[in-house]
């Protein structure tokens, strides 16, 4: 269900009442050590395989675990399982570590893991390519299984350790048997927290309890690898109606943690000795625009190019960030500062070229087909982009319609392949962490296998062939050549339009200690003093 409002500052009374109720109920377990957090949106979409939304992914890391983890140096480590590789590098045996149980008390088995991998592969861009390289997955015994490949590839380990946007979370077999295109309705993992179903209020409040049976690894925690030591009893995510409400709640000690702080409000926090302002994801994010390739007008590549030429990246960043210390222009699909950085067509991507855009629209015989742009109005990191993009497209001659809704409704709309006239869309904007966008597989936007690809559904066979080549190539120079060619094709075919890079500070109470720095917001390792 979606709600609509006229501006970011006016919300329905029902939402305000629910937010107030969430605050009233904060000390639900008075004797427990509870971290109360305001995340960037309210959680409604719960299945981290069905959805690529960051909030859903963050929810996934609370209650699920992965076979492998990745540390701050991008190194892959055992998490739920260790492994060994055959001499020909085509057979991998995985061995589950001791003490793994689901939240319902049943043991984690090899069958569960195989079913979970199969579900993940059916929808994830990395998994779909990997699936074509797997000859078999077979159970050895209850705690070990074997994966046999048709050819050597590093994609198996990197895929099982990937951070985003759809990590390979392990689930009980009965749940993992749900098709990846259908959302699960039971949320049982083996991770450090368990989901408290009876306290869940969709879009308003979600509660996680420490899993007393979770056995963390002995290594130090680093990103999603190592020992996930839980040092608090509960974590509660509550939704606030607007940024100022959440800021006041933090200043008044009603909440402990704000995942994202609007930069214009930073001065209110930076001078307060009882609060900490911290850039938890030090690498930052990139924001981008996504076209729907299935329906007019953006089924026409010339019209996609016209739209790309119309957008002014500097204006997007000015509206989104407004602070040069936290933003930079970038034309690279895989990120500036990352190993596969590219400046291909940087002038076209960063600066508006309205004359070129108008000429292309004329050449393509654009017939004034409406362009429906999804516009979330309740999330500061994705609300400004559609407004700036809409204005730019109108200047180029497009007929633009902004379709306003809350962010979780946008998340649910992203997978809608219906035409815009039947409730679908033409454009949406979002952002991704640079740590999870640095190569052709971790970057969700680059899968280009038509209706099997992520929202937008580009169909570019040459990109898919290059991604497969990348998966089986080990030489650094050759991998860079492939990645740069993919970047060129992604721009030329309108697979994705980069809109710039930025970092987002978080803020939290000084009573929180050892808050993890990670591209994923996690709540293990941190403690809370009175």
N, C-alpha and C positions, 0 to 999 in steps of 0.2 A: 504494500500500500504506500502511495506517495502523498506528500502534502505539497501545496504550492503557496508561495507568498510573494509579495511585491518587491521586497528588498531584503538584504542580508540582516537588517536590524528589526524586521517585523516577523514574528512567528505566531502560529496559531496558539490560542490560550491553552489548548489541550496539551501541546508540547511543553509549554512553560510549566503547566501543572505537574506533568510527569517528571520534568527535570527537578522541580522543587521536591517532589516526593522522593526522588533518588537521593537528594542531599539529606532529607530528613532521615532516611534509612541508613546512612553511612555507618554508624556504629552498631551494625546488626549483630556483631559478635564482640561484645565489649571486652572480653578477656583475651581475645586473639590479637596478635600483631598484624595489622591490616595496612596495606599500601593502597590508597585510593588514587586512581589515575584518571585523567581526562585524556582520552585518545583523540585522534583527529576527526572521528565520526562515530556514530552509534552503530554497534554491531547488529546486523540482521542476517547477513549471508554467512553461514557457519561452516560450509564445506570447503576446505582449502585446496581440494583437487578440482572441484566444480568451478571455483572462482579464483581469479588471479589478483583480486583486490588485496592491497597491503594489509588492511585491517584484518581481513580473513586469514591471511598468512600469519600475522602476528598472533592471532587467536590459535592458529595451528601449532605454533611453537610453544604455546602454554601447555597444551594437553597431549600433543603427539610427540614422537621422537623420530629420528631418521637413522638409517643404518650407518651413514657416514656423516662427519661434520667437516666444516671448513674454518680455519683459523684466520687471524688478522693478516697473515702473510699469504693468503690464498692457498694454503697447504691443506691437503685432505687427510683426515684422521679417522680411525675407527670411532664409532659412537655406540650404536646398538650392536655392531658386529665388527669383527676383524676379518681379514681375507688373506688368501694366498693365490698366486697366479701360476699357471702352467708355463713351461719353458717356451712354448709357441705363442704365449700371451693370448690364447683364445679360450681358455677355461679359467673361470674364477670360482673359488669355493669360499663361501661366507659362513662364519661361525658366530652364532649369537652368544653374547656374554651372559654370565650367570646373573640371576636375580631379576630378569625381565618378566613383568606381569602386566596384564591389562588392568585398568581401573576396576573392573568387576572381579578381580582376583584370579582369573584364569591365566595360565602361562602364555607368553608369546611363543609362537611356533614358526618353523620354516614355511609351512603352508600359508600362514597369515602374511608373511613377508612377500612371498611370490604373488599372492593375490593383490597385495597393495602395490607392488611394482607394476603389475599388469594394468591396474586401474590408472595409475599415474601415467604410464606410457600411452594410454589410449587418448589422452587429451593434451599432454604437455609437448611443446615444440621440440625439446631435446629428446623426450621419451619416444616420440613418434619416429624420429630418425633411428634411435637406438633399437627400437622394436624390429626394424627391418634388418638389423645386424645380429639379432639373437636367434640362434638355431634352436635352443631349448633352455628351459629352466626346470630343474628337477630337485625334489626333496632327497637329501641324503639320509637324514634322520630328523627327529623333532627339532633340533637346534642348529641344523646346518643344511645348506642347499648349494647347488651348482648352477652357474650360468655359463652356457657355451655359446661362443660367438662365431660368426662366419669368417671374420677377419679381425686382426688386432685393432683395438681402438681405446683411446683414453676416455671415451664418452661414457662408458659404464660407470667408472668411479666418479667422474666429475658430475654426471647426471644425478647419481644417488646422493651427492654431497651438495648439490646446488642450493643456493640461498633463496632464490626467488625466480619467478613470481609464484610458481607452483612447486614447492619442494616435494620430494618423494617421502611423504609422511607414511608411517606404518600404522595400519588399522587391523582389527580382528577380521578374519576371512569373511565372516557373515556380513560385515559392513562393507568391506572392500569389494564384495561381489556386486555391489550396486554399480551400474554403468557410470562411467565418468561424466556422461552428459546429463545425469540425473543427480540431484542433490541428496546427500545422505540425511537421515533424520535421527540418528543415534550417534552420540559424540563420546566415544570411549577410546582413549589412547593409552599409552604406557609412559607418558611424559611426566615431568616434575610437578605439574599441577593437574588437578582434575576439575572438570566443568561441573558447577553446581546448578543442575537443571532447574530445581524448584525456585531458585532466586533469579532466573533469567527473565528479563523484560526487554524484548526485542527493540533495538534502537535506543534504549534508555539505560540499561544496567546489565552487566554480566559479571559473574563472580567466579573466581577460581580458588580452590582450596589446595594447600600443600598436600602432595601425595606422600603419605607417611611410609609407603612401601617402595618408593623410588630409590634405587641404588645408583648414586652418581659415580661417574668415572673418577679415578684418582688424580688425573692430570689437571692442571690449572685450566679454568674456563677461558676460552678465547673465541669470540663470535659464536658459532653454533657447535664448536668442538669443545672437548674437555669436560670437566666435572660440573654438572649443573646443580650446584649446591643451593637449595632453597632455604633462606634464612628468615622468612616471614610465614605467617600462618595462612593469610588470605591476600588476594589481590582483587580489587574491585574496579572495574572500568565503569565510569558514569559519564553520561552525555550532558553537556551544558548547551543552553540555547544559543549562546554567542561567545565570542572571545573575551569580552569584558566580564561576563558572568564568571567564566572559568578563572580569569585573572584574579577577580575579587575573592573567589573561593580559595585560591592558593594563598593570597595575601592574608586571609582570615584564618588559615589553618584548617579549612574544611576539606581540602584535598591535598595530596602530597606531591603530585607529579602531573605536569602538563607536557604531553608529547610534542606539541608544536606551539611556538609562541609567535604571533604576528610581530614583525620587526618594528612596526610603529609603536608597539606597546612595550618594547624592551626597557626603555628608561624607567618605567614603573617598577621594574624588578631588579635592575642591576645595582641599585643603591641600597637594597634591602639586605642586611647582614644575615637574616634568617632564611634567605633563599639562595639558590645557586642557578646561574644561567650557564648552560653547557651544550656544546655542539656534539651530540652523542654519535651521530654519523658523520665522521670527519671527512670522508670522501665526498659526501653530498649527493645531489640528485640531478637528473636532467628532465626537463619537461618537453612534451612533444604532442603533436597533432596526429590523429588517426582518421583516415578516410574509409568509408564503406565502399569497397570495390564491386559490390554485387549489384548496386542499383544506380540509376541515373541521379545526378549527372556525373558522379565520380567513377562510373564504370568506363568512362572515357579518359585515357591517360593524358590527353591534351588539357582537359579541364582540371585534372588533378594538378598538373604543372602550373596552370594559371593561378590556381588557389595558392600554391606554394610561393609563387613569385609575388603575390599580393601582400603577404604577411610581413610585418616589421618585427623582428625578433627583439630589438631593443625596447620597443613599446610594450611587448609582452612582459619582459623582465621588469620594466619600470612599474607596470601595474601590479605584477605579482610580488615583487621583492621591494623595489624602491630604494635599495641600499646597495651601492656598488661593492661594498665589502663582503656581501653575501651572494653576489651573482656575477656571471660572466657570459658573454655570447659564445656560442660554439656551434659549428656546422656539422660536427662529426656524429654519426649515428651511434658509434660505440664509445663516445665520450672523449672529451679533451683531457689530456693527462693520463689516459689509459694507453696500453701498449699498441692498440690499433687505431690511434687517433688519425683523422683525415681532415684535410681542408678542402676537399673536393667541392666545387661550386659554392664556396663560402660566401661570395658576394650575393649570389642568388638566394641563399638560405637566410643570411643575416639581415640584409638590407632589402626593403621593398622595391620591386621593379614593376610599377603599375602600368607603364606603357606596354611592356612585354606581356603582362598578364591580360590586358585588354585585347592585345593582338591575338593571343592564343584563344581567348574566348570567341573572338570573331571567326578565326580559322576553324574552330571546332563547332561553329554554328550553335552555340549555347542558346537554348530556347526559353530561358527564364524559369527553368525547373527549380522549385524551391529547394534550398539547402537547409536541412534541419540539423541544428547544432544542439547537442545536449549541454545544458547549463546547470551544474549543481550550485546551489546558492548557500549551502551551509558549511562549506569547507574552504578555508582561505587559500589553500595551496592549489586548488583546481577551479575556483570560481572566477578569477579575473581573466584567464586565457580565452574562454569562449566569447567574452564581451569584446576583447581587442581583436580577435580573429574575425568576428562578425562584422565589426566596423571596417576592417581591412578588405574583406570580401565585397562588401557593399560598394566601397570606393572603386573596386575593379569592375563592378557591373553585375555581381551575383544578387539573386533574390534570396535573402537569408531570413530564417525563422529560428529564434532561440526558444528551446523547449526547456522550461525551468522545472527543477525537481530537487530533492535532496540527494546527497552523494550515494547513499546505499541504493536508491532507485536507479541511478546511473549505472552502478555496478550490475544490477539485475538486468538493465536494458542492453548492456554491452553485447550480450550474446544473442540478441534478437535479430534474426536474419530477415525478418519481414521488411517490406518496402517502407519508406518513411510515411507514405500515405496510409499504410496499415499499422502504424504505431512504431515503426523502426526509426532509423536515424541515418544521417550522412556523415557527421563529424563529431568526434568527442576529443577532449584533451585530458591528459593525465600526466603523471610523472613516475619515474622509477629511480632506484638508487644506482649510482654509478658502479658500485661494487658488484652489482648483479646484471650489468649491461655491457660488459667489456669485451665480449667475444660473440661470434655468430650463434652460440647456443644459449648462453646465459641471458642474452638479450631477447626477451619474449617477442618483441616487435618484428624480428627478422624472419621468423617462420613464414614461408610464402607458398603453402600448399593448398591454396583455395579454401574451401569450406572447412577444412581440417585445421586451418591456421587460427591464430587468435583473432579477436574482434577486429573487423575490417576485412578479413578474408582475402588478402592479396594472393594472386596466382602467378608466380614468377618461377617457372621451372629451372631457369639458370641459377637462381639463388639457392634453390633446394639441392641442385647438383653440386654447387660449390660448398654448401654446408656439409654434405656427405664427404666431399673431398677433404675438407678441413678436419673432419672427425677421424680420418685415417692418416693424417699427415703429422709428422713429429718435428720436422725442421722449422726453426723459428722464421727464417726468411720466407720459406714457402707459405707458412701459415699467415704471415703478414700480407703476402701478395694476395692470397685468397680473401682475407678479411677486407682489404682495401677495395677489391673488386666487388665484394658484396655491398660495401658502403656505397659505391657508385651506383649499383643497380637499385639499391633501396631508395636513393634520391631520385634517380631518373624515372623509376616506375611509380613513384609516389607511395611507396610502402609505408613510410613514416616521415614526418617533417619535424626535425629538431627545433625546439623553441628556446634553448638556452639551458644553463646550469645554475644551480643555487644550493645553498645549505640552509637548514632550518634549525634554529636553536630550540632546545628543550629547557624547561625550568622545573625545579623541584625543591622541596623543603630541605633545609640543612640537617634535618633529622634523618635523612636518607644517606647511606654510606655505600661506597663501592658500586655506584650505578654503572652498569656495563656500557662501554663504548662499542657500538656495533651497527652495521647497516640495518639490522632487524632490532626492533625494540623488544628487549627481553627483561624478565623480572627475576631471574635467578641471580645469585651472587650478591644482590643488594640486601642490606639490613636496615632496620629502622630503630632509632633510639627514642626514648621518651622525652 
